[in-house]
Amino acid sequence: MRRKFMVMRKTMANISGCSARDGVTKCGACGPGYKTPLDAMKGPREEIVYLPCIYRNTGIEKPDYVATVDVDPKSPHYCQVIHRLPMPNLRDELHHSGWNTCSSCFGDVTKKRNRLILPSLISSRIYVVDVGTDMRAPRIHKMIEPVNVFWKCGLANPHTTHCLGNGDIMISSMGDPSGNGKGSYGRYINVWDWTTHVFTQSVDLGEDSIPLEIRFLHNPDAAEGYVGCALSSAIHRFYKTENGDWAAEKVVQVPSKKVNGWLFPDMPGLITDILISLDDRFLYFSNWLHGDIRQYDISDTRKPKLVGQVFLGGKIPRGGPIVVVEDQELNSQPEPFVIKGKRVQGGPQMIQLSLDGKRLYVSTSLYSAWDKQFYPDLVKEGSVMLQIDVDTEKGGLKVNKNFLVDFGKEPDGPVLAHEIRYPGGDCSSDIWI
């Protein structure tokens, strides 16, 4: 997907992280994050997480909010929302958040990871949330209104936020102020020269592939990673060649299922999120339509090996309106997923791995308009957050039956919870360069 991007500099928003990595800055040893990815794996267990919660397209006229969820098994508030930070506006559609600084600034004691940057996919508003003053009760630090995004950047519909090692914050965008979808669905990985901000190369992943999420290996010396293609339901490994350009090869293919009772006779898995463990040992991804999460051993990055799989809902459970008539992988349709007496609607979508790699958190909302189209009962009942126990030795996934955060029981009515973030950075928001 060729998304345009904006760069938020200190002079624009006063929220960026570390200074340029020019070798001049005098650094200490207790800046944000961790010195290396392997050091991060030894960090403390997560106690709280943040999720944007969306009311757009639910019929409930309330603003989106940031939920703080207690995930400490020793806490009396385990699996509960302990704080809600409502936005001041309606129908923002909060989306993929990121940080003001990252572990690339670990050596700089003057920097703190204390601001969560929240773009709004529909309103084009950007919120800067203070999580440093009280991490359990975030507050709004600053708002960047759509008109500033339009006029200063010529962009709209901000999608994903990433902190960068040079002190900037990058936000990819899906469109422009006139409503043109310049970041429309495509088939390419697009390469940019970050020094000059010049587009240099496209890597073709095939027609109707729709590359959605891209992850580099965490090892800062590794010039390779993976991209998940939503519609083609394939994982491609991308890498830098000996000639200095970039190439890609398909390394995982999730076969479509032939079905009756659906929109089309073939149902793709629809890979919507991927991530890599901090030790670069395992790759995880979610199939939002088929309803499963997969774990692959990527010790050989060119030959991922499936070592774990678990079904958490989706469109094909046994007894539903959709009948699978041909399946290259399963002998029978999976059973409906029920936890603590609740049948989960929707399918596994956003995923986040604990620093030590032993717990995988899952939420079920993708985008409110798509939720409403593909999983209307999800919109009516609200999304959930689940936790999967991970075998980090041989591989394997098992649902934690004691963990359920039911966003259908929120005070203002069912809500759609999206991406999961840890206060100190996580597998999909931290970088080491």
N, C-alpha and C positions, 0 to 999 in steps of 0.2 A: 504494500500500500504506500503510495507516494504522498505522504502527509507533508504539508508545509510546516515550518517551525518558526517560533519566535524565541529570542534570547532576552531574558530579563537581566539587565545589568544593574550595578549598584546605583548608578545615576538615575535609573528609571524607577526602581521599586524599593531600594534600600532594604533588601531582604536577602541578599546573596550570601554565600558562605565564605570560602577561603580565598586568599590572594593567589595570584598567578604562581604556578610551580616553576619558578625560574632559578631555584637553587640559592637564592639570596636570603629568603626569609629565615630568621632564626626560629627554630622549632623546638618545642619541648616534647613531652611524652604523654600528654593527656588531652589531646584534641578530641573531636567527635569520632565515634565508632571504634574501630579496631585496626591494629597495624597491618594484619593480613587476613585473608579469608579463613585460614585455619585457626587463627587466634579468635576470630568471631565465633567459631564453632564451640569454643570453650567459654563463651560468655554466659551470663546468668539466664535462667529460664524466663521466658516471657510471662508477665503477670497481667498485662492489659493489652488490648489491641483496639485500633480505631477502624471504623467502617463508615463510609458515606451512606446515608439512607435516603431513598428517593421516593417522593410522593407523586411526581408527575405521572400522568396516565393511570392513576389508581382511582380517580374520582374523588379523592380527599384533597380539599383545598388547604393544604398546610405546606410550609416551607420544608425543603430538604434539611437534613441535620447530620452532624457527625456524632455517631454513637461510640462511647467508650465501653468496652465489654471486659469484664473480669474473667480471665482464663487461668487463674491460680487455683489449683485443686484444693489448697489449704484454706482458701478464703471462704467465709460464710456467704459471699455473693458470687460464688462460682457459677459461670454460665449466665450471668445476668448483665443487663445494660445498667451501668452505674452512673452514667452521665449522658446528657443529650445537649448538643450545641446547635440550636436552630439557626439557619441563615435568615437574613432580614428580608429575603425576596422569595416569591413563589416561582415554581417551575424552572429552576436552574438546571436540573439534571446534573448533579455533581458526578464527576467521573474519576479518572485515574490520578491519584494524588502522588506527590513526591516531596522531597526535602529541600531545605535551603542549603544544606551542605552534606558532605558524605565522608566516608572513611579515607578518601584521598587526602583529607586534611587532618588525619590523625595526629601528626606531629606538630600541629599549630595550636598552641594552648589558648589562643585568642578567639578560636572559633567554637561555636556550639551548634548542635543539631536541635534547634528549638522552634522551628517554624515548619508547619505542614502546608504545602501549596496545593490548593484545591481548585482545579479548573471546572467550569460549568459548561457542559457540552452544548446545551441549547441556548442559554442566555448569553454566552460568551463572557460571563463575569468570572473573575479570578479572586478567590478568597485566600488570604494569608492567615493561618490559624496559629496562635501562640499555644504551644504544648510544653513550653519550658517553665513557665511560671508555676503551673500546677498540671502535671501530666495527666492526672485523673479527671481534671475539669478544664478542658481546653477552652479558649476564648478567642474571639476574632481580633486579630491585630490590625488588619488592613484589608480594604477592598479595592480592586482595580476594576473600574466600571467598563462595560463593553465599548463605550465610545473611545476610550483610551487604547484598547486593543485594536479597534478598527483603524483609528487615525495614525497611531504610531507604528503599527505593524502591518496594516493592510490585510489582516487575517481575522478569522472568526471561528467559532466552534472549537475551542481548545479541548484537546483530548487527553494527552498524557504528559506528566511532568517528570523531569529528570534533573537532579543536581549534577554538576559537572566539576571536574577536578580543577578547572581554572577560575572558579569563583562565580561562574554564570549559572543560570537556571534555564534549561531548555524546555519549551512546551510545544509539542506537536499539535497541529491544527488541521481540521477537516475541510475548512471552507474559507470564503472571503466575505466582506461586509455586504456584498450584493446577493449572497445566497448561492453562489456558484460552488459546486462541490469539487474544489481543486484537489482534495484528497480522496476522491471517490475510489471505490473498490478496484483493485488492479491485480497485477501478476508479477510485479517486480520488487526486488530489494534495490533501493536506491542508495548510492554511496556519495557522500559529500566530503569535501576537504574541509575539516573543521577550522583550520587556520584562516582560510580565505572565504569560507561559507559558499564554496562553489560546488555545484553538482558535477560529479566526475564520471559516474558509471551506473548502468542498470544491469541487474542480474535477473534474467527471465526465469520464473518459476512455473510457467505454464498457464494456459488459458483457464480462466475461472478458478484460479488457485486462492485468491484473496489472502495474501500473507497478513497476519493480524498482530501477533506478538513475537518479538525478537529478543533473544537472550544470548549475550556473549558468555563464554566460560569465565569464571571468576578469577582465574589465574591471570594477572595483568600481562604476563608475557605470552599468553595464548591468543593468537590472531584467528580465532574461530568461534563458532557458536551455532545456535539452532533457531529456526523460525518456524512457527506453526501456521499452516495454511488452513483457514477455516473451511472453505467450501470443498476444496479437494481433499480435505482431511489427511494431509500429509505433513511430515516433518522433514525439512531440508536442513542439511548441514551446510553452512557457508564458511568460507575460509580464504585466507590470503595466499595467493600462489607465489611460486618462486619468482615470477616476473613482476610482482608487486601489485597486481590487480586482484580482483575478487571473483570467486566462482562459488557454485553451489551444487550439491548432489542430494537427491532424495534418499533418505535413510530409513524412513518409517512410512508405511501406507496403511491407513485404516480403511478397510473395504466398506463400501456402502451396502446397505441391506435392502433387499427387494421386499416391498411391503404392500399390503392392501389397507385401505381406510385412511390414507394420508393424502397430502397435497400432490405428491408425485409418487411414481412407482419405485423410485430409488431414494433411500434416506441416507445422507452422509452423516458421519459422526459429528461434524461441526466442531473442530478443535478451536476452543475459544481462549484458553490460557495455557501457558507453559512456564516452567521454571526449572532451574538447575540448582542442585545442592551446593553448598559453599565449598565442598571438597571436590567439586566437578565429577562426582562419582555417579550420580543419578539424575535422570531427566524425568520430569513429571508433566503430564498434560491432561486436560479435561475434554471429554466429548459431550457437549451440552445436549445434543439430541439423543444419542445412543444411551447416555446416562452413566457412563463409566469414567473413572480416573485410572490412568496407567502410570506405571513406574518402569523405567528402562535403565539398565546398567549401561553406562556410556564409558566404561574403562577403555574400550576401543571406540573412539568417537565416530568412526566411520561405520561401525556395526553395532548400533544399539540393540540390547537384548531385553525383551519383555520379561520382567521378574515379579511384577505385582499388578493386580487389577481388582477393582471393587466397583459395584454398581450402586448408584445412589439416586435412583429415580429415572428420569428421561422419558422418552415417548413410547418405549416398546415393552413396558412391563406386561407380564401375563395377565389376561383378563380385561385388558383395555380395548379401546376401539381400533387399535392398529394391530394387524396380524402380520408377522414376519413370515414370508413364504420362501425365502431363500437367504441363508446366512452362511458366509464363508468362515465364521469364527465360532459361533455358538450352536450347540445342539438343541437348545430350547430358549424361549424368551425368559429373561430374568424375572424374579418375583418382585412385586411392588416393594419399595423400600419404606419400612415403618420403624420409627425410633421413638421410644417413650410413649407409645400409643398413637403417635402422629404419623400419618402417611405424608411423605415429603412430595410436594409438587415441584415441577420444574426439574432441571438437571444440574449436575455439578458444573460450576462456572469458574469464578475466580478462586485461585488457590494460593496459599502462602505456607512456606515451610519454616519450622522452628530453626533456630541457628544451629542446634546440634543435629538437625536432620531427622529427629525421631517423631515429630508430630506434624501432620499436614492439615491445615485448616482450609475449609471449603465453604464458599457461599454460592447461592443459586440464581442470583439475578444477573442478567447480561446487560440489558438496556431496556428501559421501561416500555418503549414501543414494540420491541421484539418480544419481550416478556408477555405483553398483552396479546400479541398475534399467535405465538407458538405455545404459550402456557397460560391461558386465561385464568385457570384456577390458582396459579402462582400469584397473580395480581390480586385476586380476591382474598387469598389466605395469607399473603405475605411470604417473604423468603425465609430461609433458615441459614444458620451457620453450624457446621459439623466439624468433627475432628477425627482424623484417621491416624492410627498408630502405624509407624513405619519400622520395618526390619532393615536396619542399616548394615547388617552383615551380609546376608544372603539375598536380601530383597524380599518384599512382601508388604501387603497393605491389609489392615483390619480396622473396621469401624469401631470407634470408642462409643459404646452404647450408653455411657453415662453423660455424654456431652451433647447438648442441644441448646442452641439459642434460637428461640422461635420469635421472629420479628412480626408474626401475625398477631402477637399479643401486646403490641406497643400501645401506649396510652391514647394516642390519637388515631389508632386504627392500623391495619396491616400496612407494612412498608417494605420497600425493596432494598435490601442491604447489598452492597457491591464489594469493592476491593478492600483487602485486609492489610493493615500496616501495623508494625511494631514501633513503639516510641524510639528505640535506638537503632532503627534501620533493619532491613531484612534482606532475604535472598534476591528479591527482584527490584530493590530500590537503592542498593549500595554498590559503590564501585571502588576499585583500588587502581589508580594510575599515577 
